[in-house]
């Protein structure tokens, strides 16, 4: 379920970054906040368990940042 939510948000952010690049940065930060909180909470666990618990959140953060930056980059390349 979490993967579907993150994937849907990434697609929405990609489209928004292409249509309104400046506005998309606010949405990117809004998506980053809960993922960073989850990553921080997961890292509190001891040892390898902490690394395993924070891994899905860090991957989600990377995906959100990548989709936002890709949309803005493609917008800069387009002739519009």
C-alpha positions as CSV (number, residue, x, y, z in Angstrom):
1,X,0.0,0.0,0.0
2,X,2.8,2.4,0.9
3,X,4.5,1.7,-2.4
4,X,1.4,2.5,-4.4
5,X,1.0,5.8,-2.5
6,X,4.6,6.9,-3.1
7,X,4.4,5.9,-6.7
8,X,1.1,7.8,-7.2
9,X,2.6,10.9,-5.5
10,X,5.7,10.6,-7.7
11,X,3.6,10.6,-10.9
12,X,1.5,13.5,-9.6
13,X,4.7,15.4,-8.8
14,X,6.2,14.7,-12.2
15,X,3.2,16.1,-14.0
16,X,3.1,19.1,-11.6
17,X,6.8,19.8,-12.0
18,X,6.4,19.8,-15.8
19,X,3.3,22.1,-15.7
20,X,4.3,24.4,-12.8
21,X,8.0,24.1,-11.9
22,X,8.0,26.7,-9.1
23,X,4.9,25.3,-7.4
24,X,6.2,21.7,-7.5
25,X,9.0,22.5,-5.1
26,X,6.4,23.1,-2.3
27,X,4.7,19.8,-3.1
28,X,8.1,18.1,-3.2
29,X,8.9,19.4,0.3
30,X,5.4,18.4,1.5
31,X,6.0,14.9,0.4
32,X,9.5,14.8,1.9
33,X,8.4,15.7,5.4
34,X,6.5,12.5,6.3
35,X,9.1,10.4,4.6
36,X,11.9,12.0,6.6
37,X,10.0,11.6,9.8
38,X,9.6,7.9,9.1
39,X,13.2,7.5,8.2
40,X,14.3,9.2,11.4
41,X,12.0,7.1,13.5
42,X,13.2,3.9,11.8
43,X,16.8,4.7,12.4
44,X,16.2,4.8,16.1
45,X,16.0,1.0,16.2
46,X,19.3,-0.6,17.2
47,X,21.8,-2.1,14.8
48,X,20.8,-3.6,11.5
49,X,17.1,-3.4,12.3
50,X,17.4,0.4,12.2
51,X,19.0,0.4,8.8
52,X,16.3,-2.0,7.5
53,X,13.5,0.0,8.9
54,X,14.7,3.3,7.4
55,X,15.4,1.9,4.0
56,X,11.9,2.1,2.5
57,X,11.6,5.7,3.6
58,X,15.0,6.7,2.2
59,X,14.1,5.0,-1.1
60,X,10.8,6.9,-1.2
61,X,12.5,10.2,-0.6
62,X,14.9,9.5,-3.4
63,X,12.0,8.7,-5.7
64,X,10.1,11.9,-4.8
65,X,13.2,14.1,-5.4
66,X,14.0,12.3,-8.6
67,X,10.5,12.7,-10.1
68,X,10.4,16.4,-9.2
69,X,13.8,17.2,-10.6
70,X,13.1,15.1,-13.8
71,X,9.8,17.0,-14.4
72,X,11.6,20.4,-14.0
73,X,14.5,19.3,-16.2
74,X,12.2,18.1,-19.0
75,X,10.2,21.4,-18.7
76,X,13.4,23.4,-19.3
77,X,14.1,21.3,-22.4
78,X,10.7,21.6,-23.9
79,X,10.0,24.4,-26.4
80,X,6.9,25.6,-24.4
